[in-house]
């Protein structure tokens, strides 16, 4: 007899995953607003009183990533260390680089016979 176990997770408002999603979305929106051709692969992570954004972004947009992080966190109510994150005083780390040539070639050019491109997104 075969056993099958299915598990899933659901997080509520205020969960770090939700904060990170909103920050990454805000960065994407800011890039696309100025440059509709922006290529954005931005990740966000957070821990007590710290937010880090990292990834690869190729855009002509002039984006202040730290300001977006702070504004987004403030807008959703993270304004005190008592709740784990103070938008105005938390540490914000930004490590955004230009999209790598290998990825750009696969996304914008033609794939070689050895390459395969896949994408998956779920909301």
N, CA, C and O of each residue as an XYZ file, in Angstrom:
492
protein
N       0.839     -1.181      0.000
C       0.000      0.000      0.000
C       0.884      1.245      0.000
O       1.817      1.354      0.796
N       0.591      2.154     -0.873
C       1.368      3.386     -0.993
C       0.806      4.456     -0.063
O      -0.408      4.631      0.042
N       1.705      5.164      0.607
C       1.293      6.243      1.505
C       1.617      7.574      0.853
O       2.685      7.760      0.270
N       0.690      8.476      0.963
C       0.881      9.805      0.391
C       0.545     10.837      1.453
O      -0.551     10.827      2.015
N       1.479     11.718      1.724
C       1.251     12.787      2.695
C       1.346     14.115      1.961
O       2.321     14.382      1.258
N       0.343     14.925      2.129
C       0.324     16.251      1.511
C       0.343     17.294      2.619
O      -0.481     17.248      3.532
N       1.269     18.222      2.543
C       1.314     19.313      3.517
C       1.336     20.636      2.767
O       1.750     20.710      1.610
N       0.891     21.657      3.439
C       0.955     22.995      2.857
C       1.069     24.005      3.986
O       0.791     23.706      5.148
N       1.479     25.189      3.620
C       1.649     26.253      4.598
C       0.908     27.482      4.105
O       0.899     27.789      2.913
N       0.306     28.158      5.018
C      -0.351     29.422      4.703
C       0.088     30.432      5.753
O       0.041     30.155      6.952
N       0.508     31.585      5.302
C       0.959     32.601      6.257
C       0.004     33.782      6.229
O      -0.604     34.089      5.203
N      -0.114     34.424      7.354
C      -1.044     35.540      7.499
C      -0.329     36.879      7.405
O       0.898     36.953      7.334
N      -1.131     37.927      7.409
C      -0.638     39.296      7.401
C       0.415     39.477      8.496
O       0.247     38.984      9.611
N       1.488     40.177      8.178
C       2.536     40.438      9.154
C       3.640     39.399      9.167
O       4.691     39.629      9.766
N       3.429     38.265      8.523
C       4.456     37.226      8.449
C       5.608     37.746      7.587
O       5.369     38.453      6.608
N       6.848     37.409      7.931
C       7.990     37.891      7.137
C       7.874     37.604      5.638
O       8.324     38.412      4.826
N       7.285     36.478      5.259
C       7.114     36.188      3.830
C       6.263     37.247      3.145
O       6.538     37.628      2.007
N       5.240     37.717      3.827
C       4.351     38.740      3.253
C       5.075     40.079      3.120
O       4.907     40.786      2.126
N       5.879     40.420      4.122
C       6.674     41.651      4.061
C       7.608     41.587      2.849
O       7.686     42.526      2.057
N       8.305     40.471      2.725
C       9.274     40.312      1.641
C       8.603     40.386      0.275
O       9.129     41.009     -0.646
N       7.444     39.751      0.146
C       6.714     39.821     -1.126
C       6.367     41.262     -1.477
O       6.501     41.673     -2.630
N       5.923     42.025     -0.493
C       5.527     43.412     -0.765
C       6.725     44.274     -1.143
O       6.616     45.132     -2.019
N       7.867     44.057     -0.492
C       9.074     44.823     -0.823
C       9.525     44.496     -2.248
O       9.796     45.402     -3.036
N       9.605     43.218     -2.576
C      10.020     42.830     -3.933
C       9.056     43.373     -4.981
O       9.482     43.850     -6.033
N       7.759     43.302     -4.697
C       6.760     43.850     -5.625
C       6.932     45.354     -5.811
O       6.806     45.860     -6.927
N       7.216     46.066     -4.729
C       7.392     47.523     -4.809
C       8.618     47.878     -5.651
O       8.598     48.855     -6.399
N       9.678     47.089     -5.529
C      10.879     47.329     -6.336
C      10.571     47.070     -7.808
O      10.955     47.858     -8.672
N       9.888     45.982     -8.090
C       9.487     45.690     -9.468
C       8.635     46.825    -10.034
O       8.879     47.295    -11.145
N       7.644     47.260     -9.274
C       6.769     48.350     -9.728
C       7.553     49.626    -10.017
O       7.296     50.304    -11.012
N       8.514     49.956     -9.141
C       9.313     51.174     -9.324
C      10.150     51.091    -10.599
O      10.274     52.076    -11.328
N      10.718     49.926    -10.866
C      11.516     49.756    -12.083
C      10.641     49.863    -13.328
O      10.977     50.576    -14.274
N       9.522     49.150    -13.320
C       8.646     49.141    -14.500
C       7.991     50.488    -14.754
O       7.707     50.834    -15.900
N       7.750     51.246    -13.701
C       7.140     52.570    -13.856
C       8.019     53.484    -14.702
O       7.519     54.241    -15.535
N       9.328     53.411    -14.486
C      10.260     54.262    -15.223
C      10.759     53.618    -16.512
O      11.056     54.310    -17.486
N      10.848     52.294    -16.511
C      11.392     51.579    -17.662
C      10.610     50.276    -17.862
O      10.898     49.267    -17.218
N       9.621     50.306    -18.759
C       8.801     49.109    -18.982
C       9.587     47.897    -19.484
O       9.079     46.776    -19.463
N      10.816     48.116    -19.930
C      11.657     47.019    -20.411
C      12.558     46.457    -19.310
O      13.437     45.644    -19.597
N      12.361     46.864    -18.085
C      13.184     46.395    -16.967
C      13.134     44.873    -16.854
O      12.098     44.249    -17.088
N      14.259     44.301    -16.497
C      14.362     42.868    -16.214
C      14.704     42.756    -14.732
O      15.787     43.159    -14.309
N      13.783     42.211    -13.949
C      13.915     42.241    -12.493
C      13.822     40.836    -11.918
O      12.814     40.149    -12.082
N      14.874     40.424    -11.251
C      14.887     39.184    -10.468
C      15.344     39.590     -9.075
O      16.526     39.498     -8.746
N      14.403     40.034     -8.269
C      14.709     40.611     -6.959
C      14.140     39.734     -5.856
O      12.969     39.354     -5.890
N      14.965     39.421     -4.894
C      14.552     38.643     -3.727
C      14.681     39.523     -2.494
O      15.499     40.443     -2.456
N      13.884     39.240     -1.509
C      13.939     39.973     -0.246
C      13.893     38.974      0.895
O      13.146     37.997      0.851
N      14.695     39.228      1.914
C      14.601     38.430      3.135
C      14.658     39.383      4.323
O      15.175     40.496      4.220
N      14.124     38.932      5.443
C      14.096     39.776      6.629
C      14.316     38.945      7.880
O      13.964     37.767      7.941
N      14.893     39.577      8.852
C      15.073     39.015     10.186
C      14.977     40.197     11.132
O      14.984     41.342     10.682
N      14.891     39.955     12.395
C      14.679     41.008     13.380
C      15.423     42.294     13.032
O      16.653     42.333     13.011
N      14.657     43.334     12.763
C      15.140     44.689     12.482
C      16.158     44.778     11.339
O      17.052     45.623     11.364
N      16.014     43.893     10.331
C      16.899     43.909      9.173
C      16.116     43.454      7.947
O      15.322     42.516      8.019
N      16.344     44.125      6.823
C      15.769     43.710      5.541
C      16.894     43.713      4.516
O      17.676     44.661      4.444
N      16.969     42.649      3.725
C      17.974     42.580      2.676
C      17.272     42.336      1.342
O      16.425     41.451      1.224
N      17.637     43.135      0.345
C      17.171     42.902     -1.021
C      18.388     42.547     -1.862
O      19.454     43.148     -1.727
N      18.207     41.565     -2.728
C      19.334     41.104     -3.532
C      18.808     40.497     -4.819
O      17.639     40.126     -4.920
N      19.681     40.403     -5.786
C      19.289     39.805     -7.051
C      19.924     40.504     -8.224
O      20.948     41.176     -8.102
N      19.284     40.328     -9.369
C      19.799     40.894    -10.612
C      18.715     41.743    -11.261
O      17.607     41.274    -11.520
N      19.056     42.997    -11.515
C      18.115     43.919    -12.142
C      18.830     44.671    -13.252
O      19.882     45.274    -13.039
N      18.248     44.626    -14.428
C      18.750     45.418    -15.540
C      17.646     46.395    -15.918
O      16.566     45.996    -16.355
N      17.934     47.680    -15.744
C      16.929     48.706    -15.986
C      17.596     50.048    -16.242
O      18.726     50.286    -15.815
N      16.896     50.904    -16.932
C      17.342     52.287    -17.096
C      16.773     53.161    -15.984
O      17.122     54.336    -15.875
N      15.907     52.597    -15.170
C      15.265     53.342    -14.077
C      16.281     53.726    -13.007
O      17.243     53.001    -12.751
N      16.054     54.856    -12.402
C      16.856     55.308    -11.260
C      16.034     55.002    -10.014
O      15.061     55.694     -9.716
N      16.427     53.970     -9.296
C      15.636     53.473     -8.177
C      16.451     53.533     -6.893
O      17.593     53.077     -6.848
N      15.858     54.096     -5.860
C      16.473     54.124     -4.535
C      15.919     52.928     -3.761
O      14.865     53.021     -3.132
N      16.634     51.813     -3.812
C      16.149     50.569     -3.219
C      15.929     50.697     -1.713
O      14.927     50.210     -1.190
N      16.848     51.340     -1.024
C      16.696     51.486      0.427
C      15.425     52.262      0.769
O      14.702     51.895      1.695
N      15.157     53.318      0.032
C      13.942     54.112      0.287
C      12.686     53.270      0.063
O      11.731     53.353      0.835
N      12.691     52.471     -0.982
C      11.536     51.610     -1.250
C      11.335     50.618     -0.112
O      10.205     50.390      0.320
N      12.417     50.029      0.374
C      12.313     49.091      1.501
C      11.688     49.785      2.700
O      10.721     49.292      3.279
N      12.244     50.929      3.068
C      11.752     51.641      4.257
C      10.299     52.105      4.082
O       9.482     51.939      4.987
N       9.985     52.678      2.933
C       8.616     53.157      2.688
C       7.610     52.010      2.732
O       6.535     52.144      3.318
N       7.957     50.891      2.115
C       7.042     49.745      2.089
C       6.808     49.202      3.494
O       5.669     48.945      3.883
N       7.877     49.031      4.246
C       7.735     48.518      5.619
C       6.933     49.490      6.484
O       6.107     49.073      7.295
N       7.177     50.762      6.308
C       6.437     51.780      7.072
C       4.955     51.756      6.697
O       4.087     51.825      7.567
N       4.673     51.660      5.404
C       3.287     51.669      4.921
C       2.467     50.496      5.458
O       1.254     50.616      5.629
N       3.115     49.372      5.722
C       2.365     48.220      6.231
C       2.426     48.114      7.754
O       1.958     47.136      8.338
N       3.010     49.137      8.392
C       2.897     49.236      9.844
C       4.087     48.788     10.664
O       3.977     48.670     11.885
N       5.212     48.537     10.038
C       6.390     48.130     10.797
C       7.200     49.367     11.172
O       8.131     49.762     10.470
N       6.818     49.965     12.298
C       7.387     51.250     12.714
C       7.955     51.212     14.130
O       8.169     52.259     14.741
N       8.197     50.023     14.648
C       8.714     49.918     16.009
C       9.475     48.607     16.167
O       9.045     47.565     15.671
N      10.592     48.668     16.853
C      11.343     47.448     17.142
C      10.505     46.486     17.979
O      10.771     45.285     17.999
N       9.501     47.007     18.665
C       8.612     46.161     19.472
C       7.855     45.148     18.612
O       7.464     44.091     19.108
N       7.646     45.454     17.341
C       6.971     44.516     16.442
C       7.977     43.776     15.557
O       7.590     43.070     14.626
N       9.262     43.943     15.851
C      10.301     43.213     15.142
C      10.977     43.957     14.017
O      11.994     43.503     13.492
N      10.420     45.105     13.638
C      11.019     45.861     12.541
C      10.598     47.318     12.634
O       9.410     47.639     12.662
N      11.581     48.183     12.680
C      11.336     49.628     12.683
C      11.825     50.162     11.339
O      13.030     50.262     11.104
N      10.897     50.500     10.473
C      11.229     50.901      9.101
C      12.250     52.028      9.033
O      13.065     52.073      8.111
N      12.213     52.933      9.998
C      13.108     54.089      9.946
C      14.484     53.825     10.542
O      15.423     54.575     10.277
N      14.618     52.776     11.339
C      15.894     52.525     12.014
C      16.465     51.138     11.771
O      17.521     50.806     12.312
N      15.795     50.324     10.975
C      16.297     48.974     10.728
C      17.506     49.025      9.793
O      17.751     50.020      9.110
N      18.239     47.937      9.788
C      19.363     47.805      8.869
C      18.807     47.359      7.515
O      18.043     46.397      7.438
N      19.193     48.058      6.456
C      18.773     47.690      5.102
C      20.026     47.356      4.302
O      20.920     48.189      4.152
N      20.080     46.143      3.797
C      21.202     45.699      2.974
C      20.714     45.559      1.537
O      19.674     44.953      1.280
N      21.473     46.124      0.607
C      21.104     46.057     -0.811
C      22.272     45.446     -1.575
O      23.391     45.957     -1.530
N      22.004     44.354     -2.272
C      23.014     43.729     -3.116
C      22.361     43.391     -4.463
O      22.021     42.243     -4.747
N      22.203     44.427     -5.267
C      21.579     44.300     -6.584
C      22.669     44.451     -7.638
O      23.440     45.410     -7.616
N      22.722     43.510     -8.545
C      23.687     43.561     -9.636
C      22.938     43.538    -10.963
O      21.746     43.233    -11.014
N      23.649     43.862    -12.023
C      23.077     43.779    -13.367
C      22.898     42.298    -13.723
O      23.669     41.444    -13.287
N      21.878     42.019    -14.514
C      21.597     40.650    -14.929
C      22.814     40.032    -15.607
O      23.468     40.677    -16.426
N      23.112     38.789    -15.268
C      24.282     38.125    -15.837
C      24.098     37.932    -17.345
O      22.978     37.732    -17.816
N      25.199     37.991    -18.098
C      25.112     37.816    -19.555
C      24.503     36.472    -19.955
O      23.789     36.394    -20.955
N      24.778     35.408    -19.185
C      24.227     34.090    -19.511
C      22.707     34.087    -19.421
O      22.028     33.554    -20.300
N      22.174     34.682    -18.357
C      20.721     34.743    -18.203
C      20.126     35.655    -19.266
O      19.110     35.324    -19.878
N      20.758     36.801    -19.485
C      20.251     37.748    -20.482
C      20.173     37.095    -21.863
O      19.196     37.286    -22.588
N      21.191     36.332    -22.222
C      21.206     35.671    -23.527
C      20.050     34.680    -23.629
O      19.396     34.593    -24.668
N      19.800     33.945    -22.571
C      18.719     32.967    -22.580
C      17.346     33.604    -22.601
O      16.420     33.074    -23.215
N      17.207     34.742    -21.931
C      15.913     35.407    -21.831
C      15.639     36.277    -23.051
O      14.518     36.307    -23.559
N      16.666     36.985    -23.520
C      16.466     37.967    -24.578
C      16.903     37.473    -25.954
O      16.476     38.001    -26.981
N      17.743     36.474    -25.960
C      18.233     35.964    -27.230
C      17.607     34.619    -27.520
O      16.463     34.357    -27.147
N      18.353     33.782    -28.177
C      17.877     32.442    -28.503
C      18.645     31.446    -27.653
O      19.840     31.613    -27.407
N      17.964     30.433    -27.217
C      18.611     29.407    -26.417
C      19.460     28.516    -27.305
O      19.103     28.221    -28.446
N      20.587     28.095    -26.760
C      21.409     27.131    -27.474
C      20.785     25.746    -27.265
O      19.904     25.591    -26.419
N      21.227     24.745    -28.022
C      20.660     23.400    -27.851
C      20.872     22.834    -26.439
O      20.153     21.923    -26.027
N      21.842     23.362    -25.703
C      22.114     22.871    -24.361
C      21.321     23.616    -23.284
O      21.415     23.267    -22.107
N      20.559     24.611    -23.655
C      19.845     25.424    -22.670
C      18.352     25.145    -22.689
O      17.765     24.801    -23.715
N      17.771     25.305    -21.526
C      16.330     25.165    -21.396
C      15.851     26.260    -20.455
O      16.445     26.466    -19.396
N      14.807     26.953    -20.817
C      14.273     28.012    -19.961
C      12.890     27.609    -19.476
O      12.028     27.212    -20.259
N      12.697     27.719    -18.165
C      11.397     27.423    -17.573
C      11.073     28.512    -16.574
O      11.968     29.156    -16.026
N       9.821     28.709    -16.347
C       9.406     29.675    -15.346
C       8.196     29.154    -14.604
O       7.366     28.440    -15.166
N       8.104     29.514    -13.342
C       6.961     29.109    -12.538
C       6.672     30.193    -11.529
O       7.576     30.708    -10.870
N       5.416     30.531    -11.416
C       5.012     31.539    -10.448
C       3.643     31.155     -9.944
O       2.781     30.757    -10.726
N       3.436     31.267     -8.670
C       2.144     30.918     -8.090
C       1.785     31.949     -7.050
O       2.632     32.363     -6.258
N       0.561     32.357     -7.045
C       0.118     33.352     -6.053
C      -0.979     32.777     -5.222
O      -1.493     33.449     -4.328
